Amino acid sequence: MPEHLHAVLHQLNEGGHVSSLMENFKRLTSRRLLAVGIGNGALWQQHYDDVPVPGSDALRTKLRYLHHNPVRRGLVECAEDYPWSSARDYAAMERGIVQVTTDL
């Protein structure tokens, strides 16, 4: 989406913390965008929504919802046409711009 990000993250080990990952991601992307003249220093909100997804059926439901956001917003007619979506990867069409792991 042009003004926000949806991501599905899988914690690989018990010691990892999503909050640390998000903090580092926000810092890195802010610095890189500012370096190329995009943004004014206030790119990210202070918080993020951390929603646990219990099981593969719930994950598939969340992914369908996320993939169809650009369609609902009228940005594209087909979820696979939105360039910043992993919908193409999950539809096994081709690799998209965003690298993903599709273990479903």
C-alpha atoms as an extended CHARMM CRD file, in Angstrom:
* protein
*
       104  EXT
         1         1  MET       CA              0.0000000000        0.0000000000        0.0000000000  PROA      1               0.0000000000
         2         2  PRO       CA              1.3280000000        3.4590000000       -0.7510000000  PROA      2               0.0000000000
         3         3  GLU       CA              1.1100000000        4.7520000000        2.8250000000  PROA      3               0.0000000000
         4         4  HSD       CA              1.5690000000        1.6390000000        4.9750000000  PROA      4               0.0000000000
         5         5  LEU       CA              3.1700000000       -1.7670000000        5.1100000000  PROA      5               0.0000000000
         6         6  HSD       CA              1.8130000000       -5.2170000000        5.8320000000  PROA      6               0.0000000000
         7         7  ALA       CA              4.2470000000       -8.0190000000        6.5720000000  PROA      7               0.0000000000
         8         8  VAL       CA              3.9910000000      -11.5710000000        7.8120000000  PROA      8               0.0000000000
         9         9  LEU       CA              7.0070000000      -12.5540000000        9.8700000000  PROA      9               0.0000000000
        10        10  HSD       CA              7.9360000000      -15.9750000000       11.1560000000  PROA      10              0.0000000000
        11        11  GLN       CA             10.0740000000      -16.1670000000       14.2780000000  PROA      11              0.0000000000
        12        12  LEU       CA             12.7000000000      -18.8400000000       13.6770000000  PROA      12              0.0000000000
        13        13  ASN       CA             14.0580000000      -19.0740000000       17.2040000000  PROA      13              0.0000000000
        14        14  GLU       CA             12.7900000000      -18.5040000000       20.7100000000  PROA      14              0.0000000000
        15        15  GLY       CA             15.3930000000      -15.8200000000       21.4220000000  PROA      15              0.0000000000
        16        16  GLY       CA             14.3470000000      -13.5300000000       18.5760000000  PROA      16              0.0000000000
        17        17  HSD       CA             12.1760000000      -10.5010000000       19.1790000000  PROA      17              0.0000000000
        18        18  VAL       CA              9.8930000000       -8.9930000000       16.5590000000  PROA      18              0.0000000000
        19        19  SER       CA             10.2190000000       -5.6100000000       18.2600000000  PROA      19              0.0000000000
        20        20  SER       CA             14.0020000000       -5.5820000000       17.6550000000  PROA      20              0.0000000000
        21        21  LEU       CA             13.5120000000       -6.6400000000       14.0490000000  PROA      21              0.0000000000
        22        22  MET       CA             10.9560000000       -3.8880000000       13.4430000000  PROA      22              0.0000000000
        23        23  GLU       CA             13.1140000000       -1.2530000000       15.1480000000  PROA      23              0.0000000000
        24        24  ASN       CA             16.0840000000       -2.1730000000       12.9400000000  PROA      24              0.0000000000
        25        25  PHE       CA             13.9350000000       -2.3420000000        9.8010000000  PROA      25              0.0000000000
        26        26  LYS       CA             12.4610000000        1.1070000000       10.4580000000  PROA      26              0.0000000000
        27        27  ARG       CA             15.8710000000        2.6110000000       11.1760000000  PROA      27              0.0000000000
        28        28  LEU       CA             17.4940000000        1.1040000000        8.0640000000  PROA      28              0.0000000000
        29        29  THR       CA             14.6860000000        2.0210000000        5.6670000000  PROA      29              0.0000000000
        30        30  SER       CA             14.4310000000        5.5660000000        7.0560000000  PROA      30              0.0000000000
        31        31  ARG       CA             18.1550000000        6.1660000000        6.6070000000  PROA      31              0.0000000000
        32        32  ARG       CA             18.2220000000        4.7750000000        3.0830000000  PROA      32              0.0000000000
        33        33  LEU       CA             15.1790000000        6.7460000000        1.9520000000  PROA      33              0.0000000000
        34        34  LEU       CA             16.4620000000        9.9800000000        3.5020000000  PROA      34              0.0000000000
        35        35  ALA       CA             19.8220000000        9.4070000000        1.7840000000  PROA      35              0.0000000000
        36        36  VAL       CA             18.1080000000        9.4490000000       -1.6260000000  PROA      36              0.0000000000
        37        37  GLY       CA             15.9330000000       12.4320000000       -0.7640000000  PROA      37              0.0000000000
        38        38  ILE       CA             12.6800000000       10.6460000000        0.0890000000  PROA      38              0.0000000000
        39        39  GLY       CA             10.8710000000       11.6310000000        3.2650000000  PROA      39              0.0000000000
        40        40  ASN       CA             11.4420000000       14.2440000000        5.9170000000  PROA      40              0.0000000000
        41        41  GLY       CA             12.6480000000       12.1580000000        8.8480000000  PROA      41              0.0000000000
        42        42  ALA       CA              9.2410000000       11.0130000000       10.1520000000  PROA      42              0.0000000000
        43        43  LEU       CA              8.6430000000        7.9860000000        7.9420000000  PROA      43              0.0000000000
        44        44  TRP       CA              7.3610000000        5.4420000000       10.4880000000  PROA      44              0.0000000000
        45        45  GLN       CA              4.8780000000        5.5300000000       13.3430000000  PROA      45              0.0000000000
        46        46  GLN       CA              6.2470000000        4.7360000000       16.7940000000  PROA      46              0.0000000000
        47        47  HSD       CA              4.1580000000        1.5660000000       17.1310000000  PROA      47              0.0000000000
        48        48  TYR       CA              3.1490000000       -1.3620000000       14.9710000000  PROA      48              0.0000000000
        49        49  ASP       CA              0.4190000000       -3.9730000000       15.2420000000  PROA      49              0.0000000000
        50        50  ASP       CA              1.7610000000       -7.3660000000       16.2620000000  PROA      50              0.0000000000
        51        51  VAL       CA             -0.9610000000       -9.9420000000       15.5590000000  PROA      51              0.0000000000
        52        52  PRO       CA             -0.1550000000      -13.6060000000       16.2680000000  PROA      52              0.0000000000
        53        53  VAL       CA             -1.4160000000      -16.0030000000       13.5940000000  PROA      53              0.0000000000
        54        54  PRO       CA             -2.2510000000      -19.4290000000       15.0480000000  PROA      54              0.0000000000
        55        55  GLY       CA             -1.6950000000      -22.0510000000       12.3660000000  PROA      55              0.0000000000
        56        56  SER       CA             -1.5120000000      -22.3960000000        8.6010000000  PROA      56              0.0000000000
        57        57  ASP       CA             -5.2550000000      -21.9210000000        7.9540000000  PROA      57              0.0000000000
        58        58  ALA       CA             -5.2160000000      -18.5860000000        9.7750000000  PROA      58              0.0000000000
        59        59  LEU       CA             -2.0480000000      -17.6320000000        7.8970000000  PROA      59              0.0000000000
        60        60  ARG       CA             -3.6780000000      -18.3410000000        4.5330000000  PROA      60              0.0000000000
        61        61  THR       CA             -6.6570000000      -16.1930000000        5.5550000000  PROA      61              0.0000000000
        62        62  LYS       CA             -4.3680000000      -13.3050000000        6.5840000000  PROA      62              0.0000000000
        63        63  LEU       CA             -2.3700000000      -13.5710000000        3.3580000000  PROA      63              0.0000000000
        64        64  ARG       CA             -5.5180000000      -13.4810000000        1.2040000000  PROA      64              0.0000000000
        65        65  TYR       CA             -6.6400000000      -10.3750000000        3.0950000000  PROA      65              0.0000000000
        66        66  LEU       CA             -3.2470000000       -8.6910000000        2.6660000000  PROA      66              0.0000000000
        67        67  HSD       CA             -2.9400000000       -9.6340000000       -0.9970000000  PROA      67              0.0000000000
        68        68  HSD       CA             -6.3660000000       -8.2040000000       -1.8180000000  PROA      68              0.0000000000
        69        69  ASN       CA             -5.8210000000       -4.8560000000       -0.0610000000  PROA      69              0.0000000000
        70        70  PRO       CA             -4.6430000000       -3.1340000000       -3.2880000000  PROA      70              0.0000000000
        71        71  VAL       CA             -7.6960000000       -4.5280000000       -5.1240000000  PROA      71              0.0000000000
        72        72  ARG       CA            -10.0850000000       -3.2130000000       -2.4560000000  PROA      72              0.0000000000
        73        73  ARG       CA             -8.3700000000        0.1770000000       -2.6340000000  PROA      73              0.0000000000
        74        74  GLY       CA             -8.7860000000        0.2850000000       -6.4180000000  PROA      74              0.0000000000
        75        75  LEU       CA             -5.0450000000        0.3420000000       -7.1440000000  PROA      75              0.0000000000
        76        76  VAL       CA             -5.1620000000       -2.7790000000       -9.3230000000  PROA      76              0.0000000000
        77        77  GLU       CA             -7.8120000000       -5.1380000000      -10.6450000000  PROA      77              0.0000000000
        78        78  CYS       CA             -5.9160000000       -8.2990000000       -9.7210000000  PROA      78              0.0000000000
        79        79  ALA       CA             -3.8280000000       -8.8220000000       -6.5520000000  PROA      79              0.0000000000
        80        80  GLU       CA             -0.9460000000      -10.2570000000       -8.5900000000  PROA      80              0.0000000000
        81        81  ASP       CA             -0.6610000000       -6.9590000000      -10.5020000000  PROA      81              0.0000000000
        82        82  TYR       CA              0.3650000000       -4.9040000000       -7.4600000000  PROA      82              0.0000000000
        83        83  PRO       CA              4.1710000000       -4.6880000000       -7.7500000000  PROA      83              0.0000000000
        84        84  TRP       CA              4.8990000000       -4.5270000000       -3.9950000000  PROA      84              0.0000000000
        85        85  SER       CA              2.8360000000       -7.6020000000       -3.1430000000  PROA      85              0.0000000000
        86        86  SER       CA              3.9020000000      -11.2020000000       -2.6400000000  PROA      86              0.0000000000
        87        87  ALA       CA              0.6890000000      -12.3370000000       -4.3660000000  PROA      87              0.0000000000
        88        88  ARG       CA              2.6500000000      -13.3070000000       -7.5020000000  PROA      88              0.0000000000
        89        89  ASP       CA              4.9350000000      -15.5130000000       -5.4150000000  PROA      89              0.0000000000
        90        90  TYR       CA              2.0430000000      -17.2860000000       -3.7130000000  PROA      90              0.0000000000
        91        91  ALA       CA              0.2490000000      -17.7590000000       -7.0310000000  PROA      91              0.0000000000
        92        92  ALA       CA              3.4850000000      -19.4300000000       -8.2730000000  PROA      92              0.0000000000
        93        93  MET       CA              3.6050000000      -17.0460000000      -11.2150000000  PROA      93              0.0000000000
        94        94  GLU       CA              7.1040000000      -15.6340000000      -10.6620000000  PROA      94              0.0000000000
        95        95  ARG       CA              9.2820000000      -13.9490000000       -8.0740000000  PROA      95              0.0000000000
        96        96  GLY       CA              8.0860000000      -10.4850000000       -7.1750000000  PROA      96              0.0000000000
        97        97  ILE       CA             10.0280000000       -7.4000000000       -6.0860000000  PROA      97              0.0000000000
        98        98  VAL       CA              9.7870000000       -8.3670000000       -2.4150000000  PROA      98              0.0000000000
        99        99  GLN       CA             11.6760000000      -11.5650000000       -1.6340000000  PROA      99              0.0000000000
       100       100  VAL       CA              9.5060000000      -14.0190000000        0.2860000000  PROA      100             0.0000000000
       101       101  THR       CA              9.5430000000      -17.5850000000        1.5160000000  PROA      101             0.0000000000
       102       102  THR       CA              6.3790000000      -19.4460000000        0.5450000000  PROA      102             0.0000000000
       103       103  ASP       CA              6.2790000000      -22.5570000000        2.7260000000  PROA      103             0.0000000000
       104       104  LEU       CA              2.5040000000      -23.0330000000        2.6670000000  PROA      104             0.0000000000
